[in-house]
């Protein structure tokens, strides 16, 4: 983790981030939001303890499974996933106001 508290950017696993205290965040909210919108993570701390994170809405580059496999951060599965069609029971209609015991009785 970053030990800086002055808002300067640091890097954790290739993603730039900054630590900002709650008082500084209140005073400089617009700056923190601009940094988050540009793709940087802003970690909000309370008494030096991380409590929240601001970041971009869209997933950062390198977060799709194929990209993570290519970077060597994730091992792909060795087998193809099994088909599970039909393993779930058919859905039942539940009407608003029905009691739970009535629903169970209808299922049996």
N, C-alpha and C positions, 0 to 999 in steps of 0.2 A: 504494500500500500504506500501511498504517498504520505510523507510526513510534513509537507509544506502546508502552511495555513494562510499564505499571503495571496492566494488566487492564481499563482503562476501555473502554467500547464506542465504536466508530467505525463509519463506514458506507463500504462499497465497493459501487458499483453498486446502491444501495438495500438491501443486505443488511447488517444490523448484525453487527459482528464485534469480537473483542478479541484482542490478542496476549498470550500468556502464555509465560514461560520454563519450561523443564523443572523447575527447582527449585521455582518457584512452583506449577506444576501438581501436583507431588507433595504439596506442603503443602496445597493447596486443591482437591483433585480433586473433591470433592462439589460445590463451588461451580461449577466449570467444567462439570460434567455437568448441573447444574440450568440453567445458561445455555444449553447446547446443546439441552437438552430443550425450552426455551422458544422455540426457533427461531433463536437467535443462533449465529453461527459463532465458534469459538474456535480461533485459529491458534497452534500450539505451536512455539516457537522453541528452537534450540540455538545458543548463542553469537550470538544476534541473527539467525540464518538460519532462515527458516520450514522446518519439517521434517514437520509433520503438521497435520491439521485435524479438529476435533470439530464435529459438527453434528447436527441432527435427523435421525431415520431417514427420515421421510416427506419427499417433495420439497417445498421451500418454495413458497409461493404465487407464481404468476407464472413457473413453470418449464415449463408445458406449451407445446407448439408454438403453439397458437392464441393463448395469452396473450402469448408472445414476439412474435408477428406483430403483435398489437394494440398492443403497446408500441413497435413500430418497431425492435426489436433484431434481427429476423430477416426476411429477404425471402422470401415464399412462392414456391414453384416456379411457373413460367409454364405448364407443361404437366402434364397428368395422367400419373401413372406408367404405364409400359408393362406389359402382362401378360407374364410370363415363364414361363408354365406350359409344361412340357415341355422347358425348356431344360437341365435337369439330367438326367443319366443316371439310370436306375432304381437304387435302393439295392440293395446286395448283402449277403448274409448272411456275416458273418465269425465263425467259431467260435473260441473260445479255444483256443490251442495251435497254430493254423495258422501255417505259415511264410509269410513275405512273398513268396517266389518262387512258392509254390503259389497265393497269392491273385492275383498278376499273371498266372500261367498261366491261371487260371480266367477272368479278365477278357478275355483274348485269345481 
